[in-house]
Amino acid sequence: MLTARGKEVDKVAGLDLGADDYITKPFSTPELLARVRAVLRRAEGKDTTLNKFAFGNIVIDFKKQETMVEEKSVHLTTREYAIMKCFIQHAGEVVHRFLLLDEVWGYDVFPTTRTVDNYILDLRKKIETDPSKPKFLLSIRGAGYKFVPDP
């Protein structure tokens, strides 16, 4: 937080409201840059890596790229792991096809939304008990898909 309010009560309120840091005017550029670097170091230290996830009778180990369905090994492609990671990070939410395209394929590649649909079809064949009646990877008409880990 960068402000002209320098009283202790203002600093405490700003930090209590969620500010990572509080700097008052006037300030020096070197001090501001040092504080920005400190915040970036703290942010880098947070490990948001998803290593392993279990749901239903499925265990996905992203670090080893191993998937077990009913205690049997199932091969997923690297892209299928990326799709599942995206679904897990947005569990219970409607995940639009365009979000999957951006997060899994990236901004520099231009596949169609049908590409996503085909990958979901393949994933369902690999992880769903009955791919024609999915429990985990649900279609949301006109929007995309929803991952439901505990149906």
C-alpha positions in Angstrom: 0.0 0.0 0.0 1.4 3.4 -1.0 -0.2 6.3 0.8 0.3 9.7 2.4 -1.3 8.5 5.7 1.6 7.8 8.0 0.0 7.4 11.4 0.4 4.1 13.2 -3.4 3.5 13.3 -3.5 3.9 9.5 -0.6 1.5 9.0 -2.2 -1.1 11.2 -5.6 -0.8 9.5 -4.0 -1.1 6.0 -2.1 -4.2 7.0 -5.1 -5.7 8.7 -7.2 -5.1 5.6 -4.8 -7.3 3.5 -1.9 -5.1 2.4 1.4 -7.0 2.0 3.3 -3.9 2.8 2.7 -0.2 3.8 4.9 2.6 2.6 4.2 6.3 3.1 5.0 9.4 1.1 7.6 10.7 0.7 9.5 7.5 -0.3 12.7 6.8 -2.1 12.7 4.8 -5.3 15.3 2.3 -4.0 13.2 1.6 -0.9 10.1 1.1 -3.0 11.9 -1.3 -5.4 13.4 -3.2 -2.4 9.9 -3.7 -0.9 8.6 -4.9 -4.3 11.4 -7.4 -4.5 10.6 -8.6 -1.0 7.0 -9.2 -1.9 8.0 -11.0 -5.0 10.3 -13.3 -3.0 7.5 -14.1 -0.6 5.2 -14.9 -3.5 7.8 -17.2 -5.2 8.1 -19.2 -2.0 4.5 -20.3 -2.0 4.3 -23.8 -3.5 1.0 -24.1 -5.4 2.1 -27.2 -7.2 -0.5 -30.0 -7.4 1.4 -33.2 -7.0 -1.3 -35.8 -6.3 -5.1 -35.9 -6.3 -7.5 -38.7 -5.5 -11.3 -38.8 -6.3 -13.7 -41.7 -6.6 -11.6 -44.8 -7.4 -9.0 -42.7 -9.2 -5.5 -41.5 -8.1 -3.6 -39.1 -10.3 0.1 -38.4 -9.6 1.1 -35.4 -11.6 4.7 -35.5 -10.5 5.2 -39.0 -11.7 2.6 -38.8 -14.5 0.9 -41.9 -13.2 -2.8 -42.6 -13.0 -4.6 -45.4 -11.3 -8.2 -46.3 -11.9 -9.6 -49.0 -9.7 -5.9 -49.9 -8.9 -5.1 -50.4 -12.5 -2.6 -48.2 -14.3 -4.1 -46.0 -17.0 -2.0 -44.0 -19.5 -2.8 -40.3 -19.8 -1.1 -38.0 -22.3 0.8 -34.9 -21.1 -2.1 -32.8 -22.4 -4.6 -34.9 -20.5 -2.7 -34.4 -17.3 -2.8 -30.6 -18.0 -6.6 -30.8 -18.6 -7.1 -32.7 -15.3 -5.0 -30.3 -13.4 -7.1 -27.4 -14.8 -10.3 -29.2 -13.8 -9.0 -30.0 -10.3 -8.0 -26.3 -9.8 -11.5 -25.3 -10.8 -13.4 -28.2 -9.1 -17.1 -27.6 -9.0 -17.0 -24.6 -11.3 -18.1 -24.4 -14.9 -14.9 -24.5 -17.0 -15.4 -22.9 -20.4 -13.7 -24.5 -23.4 -11.8 -21.2 -24.0 -10.3 -21.4 -20.5 -9.1 -24.9 -21.2 -7.7 -23.7 -24.5 -5.8 -20.9 -22.8 -4.5 -22.8 -19.8 -3.7 -26.1 -21.6 -2.8 -25.2 -25.1 -1.7 -21.6 -24.5 -2.2 -18.3 -26.3 0.1 -19.1 -29.2 -1.8 -22.2 -30.4 -5.2 -22.0 -32.1 -7.1 -25.3 -31.9 -10.9 -25.3 -32.1 -13.2 -25.9 -29.2 -14.0 -29.3 -30.8 -10.4 -30.3 -30.0 -11.3 -29.8 -26.3 -14.4 -31.9 -26.7 -12.4 -34.7 -28.3 -9.9 -34.7 -25.4 -12.7 -34.8 -22.9 -14.2 -37.8 -24.7 -10.9 -39.6 -24.5 -10.5 -38.7 -20.8 -14.0 -40.0 -20.1 -13.1 -43.3 -21.7 -10.1 -43.6 -19.5 -11.4 -42.5 -16.1 -15.2 -42.9 -16.1 -16.9 -46.2 -15.3 -19.5 -45.5 -18.0 -18.2 -42.8 -20.4 -21.7 -42.3 -21.8 -23.0 -41.4 -18.3 -20.1 -39.5 -16.8 -20.0 -38.8 -13.0 -16.8 -36.8 -12.8 -16.5 -34.8 -16.1 -19.9 -33.3 -16.8 -20.9 -31.5 -19.9 -22.5 -28.1 -19.3 -24.5 -27.3 -22.4 -23.5 -24.1 -24.2 -20.7 -23.4 -21.7 -18.1 -26.2 -21.3 -17.6 -28.7 -18.5 -17.6 -29.2 -14.8 -15.4 -31.5 -12.8 -17.2 -33.0 -9.8 -14.7 -35.0 -7.7 -17.4 -36.3 -5.3 -20.6 -37.0 -7.2 
